Amino acid sequence: MLYLVIMAGGSGTRFWPESRRARPKQFLTLAGERSLLVQAADRCRTWIPTANMRVVTNAAHAAETSRQLPELAREHILLEPCGRNTAPCIGLAAWQIWRNDPDAVVLVTPADHLIRPESEFRATVERALGLIDRQPRASVLLGIEPSYPATGYGYIERGEPASAGEGGASRVRSFREKPTLETARRFLAGGNFVWNSGIFVWRAARILELLKEFQPAIYDGLERLERSAQSHGWEAALKDEFPRMPSISIDYGVLEPLAARNSPDDGVFVVPASFEWDDVGSWQALPGVLGTDDEGNTSSGMTCQIDTKGCVIRSTASHLVATIGLTDFVVVHTADATLIAPKGDESAIRKLVALLEERGYERFL
Amino acid sequence: MLYLVIMAGGSGTRFWPESRRARPKQFLTLAGERSLLVQAADRCRTWIPTANMRVVTNAAHAAETSRQLPELAREHILLEPCGRNTAPCIGLAAWQIWRNDPDAVVLVTPADHLIRPESEFRATVERALGLIDRQPRASVLLGIEPSYPATGYGYIERGEPASAGEGGASRVRSFREKPTLETARRFLAGGNFVWNSGIFVWRAARILELLKEFQPAIYDGLERLERSAQSHGWEAALKDEFPRMPSISIDYGVLEPLAARNSPDDGVFVVPASFEWDDVGSWQALPGVLGTDDEGNTSSGMTCQIDTKGCVIRSTASHLVATIGLTDFVVVHTADATLIAPKGDESAIRKLVALLEERGYERFL
């Protein structure tokens, strides 16, 4: 059986004032009519039953997650008492799925990326599943063909084609974290590098096996959690055990050492994605995702522009944001706060949020 | 007895989005805690009884006027069915006051100027009243010592000192409407020009006498209104008669020809004001009125600035407006609309409001 694990534990301030501590990016409706989290669930809805969906999120976001995905059973929303990066997150979900279905195959995906069209997402995942069918101990990553020399993404170097390599699957030769611009240009020119989408397909049993080998502290923690839950209850046990696990990403903690070992059939593979992908990293990303009008503006909600160029302007359906003579700014209106910041300065919002924190404006954080 | 007539019929869009058709400038709280209209009433409250106060406003603003000045009797708020400039407005109020008190002296003032301190306003009016005491047929204007060569104001040229000229009162030699910058500089250098504050002191009976002489159509209209009200009721009569009066200012229609006649005792006089005066013509005027912080910003409500200079930023107590990297802009947040416009472009808001009208955004007008 195929299961979907949506990693929705992210936090962050890059979408302030829409994103807040209580409502990070994955819960926002940045493109289209649905939040990124709801889109992540919806894009699998026709081919993965709801009962097979799991969301791993921070305990603080339990209510918002249930509100956005009311069809999910309460016990299918796994609540991390604190963030521990992706390895414990995936381990936790894999364990919960594996204990009920030892043959489960798991599609793991971040909650906060934009993927279009949904049909191509499914087609790509099907190719990964085909590979797993033939090589059950494979760990498969979806790779995104790079369209520009991005310095903010992780890259995957493709090696030789997988032996069961239909759909362009290759072995992963190496992982390269955020490169310099020069290196990124070389990657792009070389043609054998793809972006790491953070989307994985593998058997739940294989995930646990790999954690046991490469991250025994996490595996032991999961075992202790299982035992402790029987005597103390799940919630108390999780609160006790989860924070003790090392905070490490699945890429760095498991897949990189596994790929480096270069063993023939139980290694790491990459399947090229045929869908459009964007991680929507900041307000600045919206023009690329939503397009621009003739003046280079990307606007949503009720807005009115005069002599306004290259701006990202967001409002609600009932509040009018009128701009005159503004160039290359981000303007975001929400019910209780409005941001006006230069589009080019990605650090601006971080500075602002730090200042709000310093001033004790808690309710805006 | 002294009466106060507050002319609150103004409309206009220069303070959009705070000002709307239903709530023009005089009803806004631009400086301090009270609206300009309330300030206009309050500055006379200790020395003119409430029963002697009249507000002339547009019928559309009846409710807002009563809300802001609940102590005013309903019949003391005179409702113009349409705007007809200041001559019919003052005529209407003068007639209503005169018919009950033929000896009434009337202080006429616009509702939408900022005047500080209140004590000096009273002192200046007292000097004007002293002149009227000695020369009952005088029409007295308050003049403002110009502080810069303004091109947006009307100027009054001072002639010889009034024969009962204590307090610096002079005869008015001429009126000069909005001059060119060069002329304004000459006025300023010459020293015998003051700004026309639009504040007048004269006997109600004298106002009517002057209207009868210089604007007989208005005087006749007032007489017809009186008769018609007796048979058809005040409201119906006003709706019928008022729109037929010529739309003309008291300055142009009465005081200019009166001053030109240069008769000794029943002419036009100007008393120099000892108070600070600002007509707060646009958002751009706020820094001059409210002052600026170290970065040259004038802000009110909940705001937070980073690298923000020379801006006017207005929000409410509960909505945070955060600006980064903004220079010389006006940012105004209200419950249903937010404006971001260059501070230097006084025509920007007019263009915007025209565009909103064109697009049928009625509820924002």
Interface residues (C-beta under 8 A of the other chain):
Chain A: P17 C304 I306 S315 S318 H319 L320 V321 A322 T323 I324 G325 L326 F329 V331 H333 D336 A337 T338 L339 I340 A341 P342 D345 A348 I349 K351 L352 L355 L356 R359 Y361 F364
Chain B: P17 C304 I306 S315 S318 H319 L320 V321 A322 T323 I324 G325 L326 F329 V331 H333 D336 A337 T338 L339 I340 A341 P342 D345 A348 I349 K351 L352 L355 L356 R359 Y361 F364
